[in-house]
């Protein structure tokens, strides 16, 4: 009976998704007439442009008087709007539904959580994020691989995704507190406690379809009386090196969750591709990140939301205040930065607020836009398919009414969303 219930729910969800957009025929042509178009190479807006689309790919972009529109092509009039590439959120948790993570893990089945993950991914797409890098299933094992594959195969509608399956932690990392030791509890992450166990976990996750390996090099933290953030490491350097080496040997990238301290330093030394959060970077770590081309994915908005709770818990101190000092320093010295929100503990579809804080703490609006387009695409290794409006790339297009290069909050009001030549949202008709 229970399986039938979930199957029925899935069919209903698929039917609703398919009702909103139909896959374009391979020979279908679309011409988007853009009043202004954001050029990722120049960082400027070009007036009166046309984006010509055939099937799911862009074939030509240029001035309206130069682009020849085929007879019978569908014309989408965005002549009073600003057109941009589809946005990329490089740090999401679509399997997260608010801060009560323990309750979700203990209460909800993998099937139910996968359905809510689909709904969350669709919420993200409807505000402009046509591509996601999702960083662990929060206890739902390899369900993100199924979600990614179902989207890729056109079974359900959603953003393009790279996934990291279970995530990796050491004993004593993320643990559920307040339960009897006699009660066996599920794990939010895969636990390893030696270099060889770490290699086995990487092999297992890749075998199950992981695009990325996500490790938690630091988890707990506290503040000294004078406001210094103290972040003990979870893994030894040997364990981190084993995870990164095994992933790289198999052609996969590594994402490292670390606020600061020895754990973060171990990840930089090992050569991970991205530092998640990195709220307390010192000058030496910044220099090493630049030398190795390691990206910072800052998730600033998340910690602003947690600020009041942090201050109550840590005697007036917060992660937010530390990140406000560290982020501008990393930016000024030239660390590569990719947009990532950390959505999941807070509601999906609200993460465009991250842009506002990136600008507030030092970025120009253009830099923030590039972090969520070409920057995130390069981090993901998808610069040949997403991140800019160019011939040969997927027709992932968004539009706003104003000018986000002068007012970044325009990206909080996305009016048009297209992914792969399919229009999912158009409030500009």
RAVEN-V160781 format. One record per residue. N is the residue number from 1. SS is DSSP state (H for helix, E for strand, L for the rest). Layout:
N,SS + N,SS
//
This chain:
1,L + 2,H + 3,H + 4,H + 5,H + 6,H + 7,H + 8,H + 9,H + 10,H + 11,H + 12,H + 13,H + 14,H + 15,H + 16,H + 17,H + 18,H + 19,H + 20,H + 21,L + 22,L + 23,L + 24,L + 25,L + 26,L + 27,L + 28,L + 29,E + 30,E + 31,E + 32,E + 33,E + 34,E + 35,E + 36,E + 37,E + 38,E + 39,E + 40,L + 41,L + 42,L + 43,L + 44,E + 45,E + 46,E + 47,E + 48,E + 49,E + 50,E + 51,E + 52,E + 53,E + 54,E + 55,L + 56,L + 57,E + 58,E + 59,E + 60,E + 61,E + 62,E + 63,E + 64,L + 65,L + 66,L + 67,L + 68,L + 69,L + 70,L + 71,L + 72,L + 73,L + 74,E + 75,E + 76,E + 77,E + 78,E + 79,E + 80,E + 81,E + 82,E + 83,E + 84,E + 85,E + 86,L + 87,E + 88,E + 89,E + 90,E + 91,E + 92,E + 93,L + 94,L + 95,L + 96,L + 97,L + 98,L + 99,L + 100,L + 101,H + 102,H + 103,H + 104,H + 105,H + 106,H + 107,H + 108,L + 109,L + 110,H + 111,H + 112,H + 113,H + 114,H + 115,H + 116,H + 117,H + 118,H + 119,H + 120,H + 121,H + 122,H + 123,H + 124,H + 125,H + 126,H + 127,L + 128,L + 129,E + 130,E + 131,E + 132,E + 133,E + 134,E + 135,L + 136,L + 137,L + 138,L + 139,L + 140,L + 141,L + 142,L + 143,H + 144,H + 145,H + 146,H + 147,H + 148,H + 149,H + 150,H + 151,H + 152,H + 153,L + 154,L + 155,L + 156,L + 157,L + 158,L + 159,L + 160,E + 161,E + 162,E + 163,E + 164,L + 165,L + 166,L + 167,L + 168,E + 169,E + 170,L + 171,L + 172,L + 173,L + 174,L + 175,L + 176,L + 177,L + 178,L + 179,L + 180,L + 181,L + 182,L + 183,L + 184,L + 185,L + 186,L + 187,L + 188,L + 189,L + 190,E + 191,E + 192,L + 193,L + 194,L + 195,H + 196,H + 197,H + 198,H + 199,H + 200,H + 201,H + 202,H + 203,H + 204,H + 205,H + 206,H + 207,H + 208,L + 209,L + 210,L + 211,L + 212,E + 213,E + 214,E + 215,E + 216,E + 217,L + 218,E + 219,L + 220,L + 221,L + 222,E + 223,E + 224,L + 225,L + 226,L + 227,L + 228,L + 229,E + 230,E + 231,L + 232,L + 233,E + 234,L + 235,L + 236,L + 237,H + 238,H + 239,H + 240,H + 241,H + 242,H + 243,H + 244,H + 245,H + 246,H + 247,H + 248,H + 249,H + 250,L + 251,L + 252,L + 253,E + 254,E + 255,E + 256,E + 257,E + 258,E + 259,E + 260,E + 261,H + 262,H + 263,H + 264,H + 265,H + 266,H + 267,H + 268,H + 269,H + 270,H + 271,L + 272,L + 273,L + 274,E + 275,E + 276,E + 277,E + 278,E + 279,E + 280,E + 281,L + 282,L + 283,H + 284,H + 285,H + 286,H + 287,H + 288,H + 289,H + 290,H + 291,H + 292,H + 293,L + 294,L + 295,E + 296,E + 297,E + 298,L + 299,L + 300,H + 301,H + 302,H + 303,H + 304,H + 305,H + 306,L + 307,H + 308,H + 309,H + 310,H + 311,H + 312,H + 313,H + 314,L + 315,L + 316,L + 317,L + 318,L + 319,H + 320,H + 321,H + 322,H + 323,H + 324,H + 325,H + 326,H + 327,H + 328,H + 329,H + 330,H + 331,H + 332,H + 333,H + 334,L + 335,L + 336,E + 337,E + 338,L + 339,L + 340,L + 341,L + 342,L + 343,E + 344,L + 345,L + 346,L + 347,L + 348,L + 349,L + 350,L + 351,L + 352,L + 353,H + 354,H + 355,H + 356,H + 357,H + 358,H + 359,H + 360,H + 361,L + 362,L + 363,L + 364,L + 365,H + 366,H + 367,H + 368,H + 369,H + 370,H + 371,H + 372,H + 373,H + 374,H + 375,H + 376,H + 377,H + 378,H + 379,H + 380,H + 381,L + 382,L + 383,L + 384,L + 385,L + 386,L + 387,L + 388,L + 389,L + 390,L + 391,L + 392,L + 393,L + 394,E + 395,L + 396,L + 397,E + 398,E + 399,E + 400,E + 401,L + 402,L + 403,L + 404,L + 405,L + 406,L + 407,L + 408,H + 409,H + 410,H + 411,H + 412,H + 413,L + 414,L + 415,L + 416,E + 417,E + 418,E + 419,E + 420,L + 421,L + 422,E + 423,E + 424,E + 425,E + 426,E + 427,L + 428,L + 429,L
//
